[in-house]
């Protein structure tokens, strides 16, 4: 079983993780591996320059997040795509992977957890999406 780590800056120290850096890489990797072969996914929220600007200009000082200021797709977009992909492909015969967030953005992490846990609740499964810390280095 595979583990997917979405982040454009951090690199997990544990080599079991497969690193993807943006929405397109995330979607392509899930399709390539097959959802039935993925046990765990950890999502960062802020992917790219405009998301980081929004974090430093709005989230950190004002505890506000305005998605209109973000031009790239975020980890939240990846979470929504993952849920839709699962539902559209009638993949209820397979287990939905464990999904976590390791985002430093508290609002973005909360939004990811909310979407994933709401889906799990509606599927009558335990709401297990939480914010985690995964040992990492910073890519150059």
PLY file of the C-alpha trace (Angstrom):
ply
format ascii 1.0
element vertex 140
property float x
property float y
property float z
element edge 139
property int vertex1
property int vertex2
end_header
0.00 0.00 0.00
1.20 3.50 -0.88
1.34 6.70 1.16
0.92 10.06 -0.63
2.37 13.30 0.77
1.20 16.54 -0.88
3.49 19.50 -0.28
5.34 21.99 -2.47
8.01 22.84 0.12
8.42 20.01 2.64
9.91 16.59 1.92
9.03 13.77 4.34
12.02 12.09 5.97
10.29 8.70 5.85
11.03 7.37 2.36
7.77 5.36 2.34
5.91 8.53 1.36
5.44 9.39 -2.32
5.86 13.15 -2.70
3.57 15.15 -4.99
3.87 18.92 -5.15
0.63 20.24 -6.63
-2.96 19.45 -7.54
-2.17 18.00 -10.97
0.57 15.72 -9.63
-1.80 14.62 -6.86
-4.62 13.73 -9.26
-2.27 11.97 -11.68
-0.58 9.93 -8.93
-3.92 8.78 -7.46
-5.10 7.73 -10.92
-1.78 6.02 -11.67
-1.62 4.02 -8.43
-5.34 3.38 -8.03
-7.21 4.42 -4.92
-7.44 0.80 -3.78
-3.62 0.75 -3.47
-3.32 3.87 -1.28
-3.54 3.53 2.49
-2.69 7.06 3.64
-2.69 10.60 2.29
-1.34 13.69 4.05
-2.25 17.09 2.63
-0.67 20.50 2.90
-3.08 23.36 2.27
-0.96 26.16 0.81
0.52 25.17 -2.56
2.28 27.95 -4.43
3.11 31.62 -4.17
-0.36 33.17 -3.96
-1.38 30.75 -1.20
1.74 31.61 0.78
1.08 35.34 0.30
-2.46 34.84 1.60
-1.09 32.95 4.60
1.43 35.66 5.54
-0.79 38.64 4.67
-4.12 37.44 6.05
-4.09 34.15 7.92
-1.14 34.71 10.25
-1.90 38.32 11.26
-5.71 38.39 10.94
-6.81 34.75 11.20
-8.75 35.17 7.96
-8.43 33.20 4.74
-9.80 34.57 1.48
-9.74 31.97 -1.30
-10.28 34.75 -3.87
-6.64 35.73 -3.23
-5.32 32.25 -4.11
-4.78 31.42 -7.77
-3.38 27.88 -7.39
-5.38 24.86 -6.32
-4.89 24.05 -2.65
-4.85 20.92 -0.53
-8.55 21.60 0.05
-9.14 21.27 -3.69
-7.24 17.96 -3.58
-9.42 16.71 -0.71
-12.60 17.64 -2.62
-11.32 15.96 -5.79
-10.41 12.82 -3.82
-13.90 12.54 -2.36
-15.56 13.13 -5.74
-13.23 10.63 -7.41
-14.15 8.04 -4.80
-17.88 8.66 -5.24
-17.90 9.00 -9.05
-16.06 5.74 -9.55
-18.45 3.87 -7.27
-15.45 2.82 -5.26
-17.48 2.06 -2.15
-16.27 -1.51 -2.60
-12.83 -0.35 -1.48
-11.77 1.48 1.66
-11.36 5.23 1.59
-7.72 5.97 2.51
-6.74 7.55 5.82
-6.52 11.27 5.08
-4.67 13.74 7.29
-3.37 17.28 7.00
0.08 18.47 8.01
-0.53 22.09 6.98
0.90 24.92 9.07
-2.09 27.02 8.01
-4.63 26.50 10.83
-7.63 27.69 8.80
-6.66 25.69 5.73
-6.04 22.59 7.86
-9.41 23.05 9.53
-11.13 23.38 6.14
-9.51 20.15 4.91
-10.50 18.31 8.10
-14.04 19.66 7.84
-14.56 18.47 4.26
-13.02 15.04 4.83
-14.71 14.43 8.18
-18.09 15.53 6.83
-17.71 13.02 3.99
-16.70 10.28 6.44
-19.65 11.12 8.71
-22.06 10.89 5.78
-20.52 7.54 4.85
-21.14 6.41 8.46
-17.42 6.01 9.08
-15.33 7.39 11.94
-14.23 11.00 11.47
-10.48 10.39 11.49
-9.02 13.31 9.55
-6.78 15.23 11.97
-3.81 17.56 11.81
-0.55 15.63 12.15
3.15 16.34 12.31
5.26 14.34 9.89
9.04 14.66 10.18
10.32 16.50 7.12
13.06 18.57 5.55
12.64 21.63 3.34
13.19 21.25 -0.40
15.41 23.72 -2.20
0 1
1 2
2 3
3 4
4 5
5 6
6 7
7 8
8 9
9 10
10 11
11 12
12 13
13 14
14 15
15 16
16 17
17 18
18 19
19 20
20 21
21 22
22 23
23 24
24 25
25 26
26 27
27 28
28 29
29 30
30 31
31 32
32 33
33 34
34 35
35 36
36 37
37 38
38 39
39 40
40 41
41 42
42 43
43 44
44 45
45 46
46 47
47 48
48 49
49 50
50 51
51 52
52 53
53 54
54 55
55 56
56 57
57 58
58 59
59 60
60 61
61 62
62 63
63 64
64 65
65 66
66 67
67 68
68 69
69 70
70 71
71 72
72 73
73 74
74 75
75 76
76 77
77 78
78 79
79 80
80 81
81 82
82 83
83 84
84 85
85 86
86 87
87 88
88 89
89 90
90 91
91 92
92 93
93 94
94 95
95 96
96 97
97 98
98 99
99 100
100 101
101 102
102 103
103 104
104 105
105 106
106 107
107 108
108 109
109 110
110 111
111 112
112 113
113 114
114 115
115 116
116 117
117 118
118 119
119 120
120 121
121 122
122 123
123 124
124 125
125 126
126 127
127 128
128 129
129 130
130 131
131 132
132 133
133 134
134 135
135 136
136 137
137 138
138 139
